[in-house]
Amino acid sequence: MSVPDLLVAAFMAAGAVLRGWQARRAWHDAQWWQSPPDLPWKILLGRKIARGVDRALIPQAIILASAAVLMAGLATATVLSAEPARDVANISNLAGGCGLLLGTGLAFSIIVANRPDWLVPVPCRDERGLLPARRGHGR
């Protein structure tokens, strides 16, 4: 099962690089936000959620990179049975799991409340999330 794990890890890493590149582009190019990439699943989500998913590019890259680390750790654990390799696999799995939780929490925060500002691309910081703005905060 190690070869499929490594292939999935490679695809996840490639996806993380792609999302990072899109985040860099979205951060510096206001024109990108006029027509972000349309994907078929966005129709199912609805306009506001799909826009939130578009804003959460950096957490998506974190999620994909963490999944790649997790899959590489699983492949290491299956292939190598020596004790030091198991320790490396366990640390890799712990790091990947923590990254998945962190990325998911950040993505949820951006989709729902458009926070934290430092992870939201500059052209989108004035948009509202799914929750209405609290009174007195000017958003």
Phi and psi in degrees as a GROMACS rama.xvg file:
@    title "Ramachandran Plot"
@    xaxis  label "Phi"
@    yaxis  label "Psi"
@TYPE xy
-74.7373  -34.8939  SER-2
-65.8363  -46.6512  VAL-3
-62.1068  -37.3699  PRO-4
-60.7534  -43.1238  ASP-5
-68.2891  -36.4211  LEU-6
-65.4703  -43.4626  LEU-7
-63.5583  -40.6037  VAL-8
-61.6184  -40.2201  ALA-9
-65.9656  -41.8969  ALA-10
-65.7381  -38.4832  PHE-11
-64.9479  -41.6282  MET-12
-63.8597  -41.2753  ALA-13
-63.8617  -39.9999  ALA-14
-63.6287  -38.0855  GLY-15
-64.972  -41.1601  ALA-16
-64.552  -42.5647  VAL-17
-62.2835  -45.657  LEU-18
-65.836  -36.445  ARG-19
-64.354  -40.3374  GLY-20
-65.3832  -42.3817  TRP-21
-64.4618  -37.6719  GLN-22
-64.3879  -42.0333  ALA-23
-62.3296  -43.3088  ARG-24
-63.9818  -44.0214  ARG-25
-65.3917  -31.9453  ALA-26
-68.833  -37.287  TRP-27
-105.642  -8.30659  HIS-28
-123.791  102.286  ASP-29
-66.1815  -25.1368  ALA-30
-66.5822  -27.9878  GLN-31
-60.1295  -33.026  TRP-32
-76.4866  -15.5537  TRP-33
-68.0109  -33.8268  GLN-34
-146.636  78.1493  SER-35
-66.1359  161.741  PRO-36
-57.032  129.008  PRO-37
-88.9147  126.495  ASP-38
-119.01  148.098  LEU-39
-59.5939  -32.3064  PRO-40
-72.4395  -14.1614  TRP-41
-67.1657  -27.2576  LYS-42
-63.9508  -37.3762  ILE-43
-70.8796  -30.3869  LEU-44
-77.7023  -30.4355  LEU-45
98.1965  160.627  GLY-46
-64.7966  -45.8755  ARG-47
-69.6968  -40.722  LYS-48
-69.6198  -41.0372  ILE-49
-62.6465  -37.331  ALA-50
-66.9247  -37.8543  ARG-51
-64.9965  -38.4802  GLY-52
-64.303  -37.8374  VAL-53
-64.2418  -35.8055  ASP-54
-71.9668  -25.4907  ARG-55
-91.607  47.9859  ALA-56
-70.4634  -43.2183  LEU-57
-66.1575  -46.2673  ILE-58
-60.9978  -32.5959  PRO-59
-65.755  -38.8187  GLN-60
-64.8179  -38.3842  ALA-61
-63.2226  -43.3729  ILE-62
-61.6958  -46.7855  ILE-63
-66.3058  -40.9855  LEU-64
-65.8166  -39.2915  ALA-65
-66.3077  -38.1853  SER-66
-65.3269  -35.8902  ALA-67
-64.8562  -42.5311  ALA-68
-63.6377  -42.0185  VAL-69
-62.9442  -44.4715  LEU-70
-67.3805  -37.8559  MET-71
-65.0179  -37.6827  ALA-72
-65.1817  -40.0346  GLY-73
-64.3544  -40.8533  LEU-74
-64.3103  -40.1952  ALA-75
-63.652  -41.5211  THR-76
-65.9423  -34.0812  ALA-77
-78.9121  -34.2299  THR-78
-80.553  -47.9294  VAL-79
-101.029  132.085  LEU-80
-109.098  0.584671  SER-81
-69.9307  153.657  ALA-82
-62.8752  -44.0865  GLU-83
-62.8471  -35.7718  PRO-84
-66.7627  -37.1072  ALA-85
-63.6914  -38.5265  ARG-86
-64.4223  -43.0793  ASP-87
-62.7393  -42.5731  VAL-88
-63.6163  -40.6871  ALA-89
-64.8162  -41.7227  ASN-90
-65.4518  -41.0034  ILE-91
-62.5697  -42.985  SER-92
-65.6563  -38.9239  ASN-93
-64.5082  -45.3571  LEU-94
-63.9848  -42.541  ALA-95
-64.2896  -41.6067  GLY-96
-65.5994  -42.4737  GLY-97
-64.2829  -40.4833  CYS-98
-64.1976  -38.8757  GLY-99
-62.3161  -44.8707  LEU-100
-64.3395  -44.1692  LEU-101
-62.8709  -48.2836  LEU-102
-63.3788  -39.772  GLY-103
-65.7353  -43.3578  THR-104
-62.542  -42.6897  GLY-105
-66.8193  -41.1124  LEU-106
-62.8063  -43.8969  ALA-107
-61.3566  -42.3397  PHE-108
-62.7504  -40.7124  SER-109
-70.3696  -41.9953  ILE-110
-65.3602  -43.1845  ILE-111
-80.8311  -45.4696  VAL-112
-122.397  -0.380356  ALA-113
57.0516  38.6283  ASN-114
-130.727  151.951  ARG-115
-77.0799  146.705  PRO-116
-60.245  -33.9723  ASP-117
-71.4366  -9.85399  TRP-118
-105.056  -7.11386  LEU-119
-91.9877  131.12  VAL-120
-55.4072  145.293  PRO-121
-54.3528  -43.9685  VAL-122
-66.0589  -13.4186  PRO-123
-109.213  5.74999  CYS-124
-68.6275  -21.362  ARG-125
-87.7635  -7.40071  ASP-126
-73.3457  154.822  GLU-127
-92.4152  152.186  ARG-128
-83.7345  -159.738  GLY-129
-71.0924  -33.2718  LEU-130
-83.5621  142.205  LEU-131
-67.2424  155.034  PRO-132
-68.0169  146.549  ALA-133
-75.7111  151.364  ARG-134
-67.2495  141.868  ARG-135
85.1547  3.23742  GLY-136
-108.819  0.463514  HIS-137
70.0812  18.5143  GLY-138
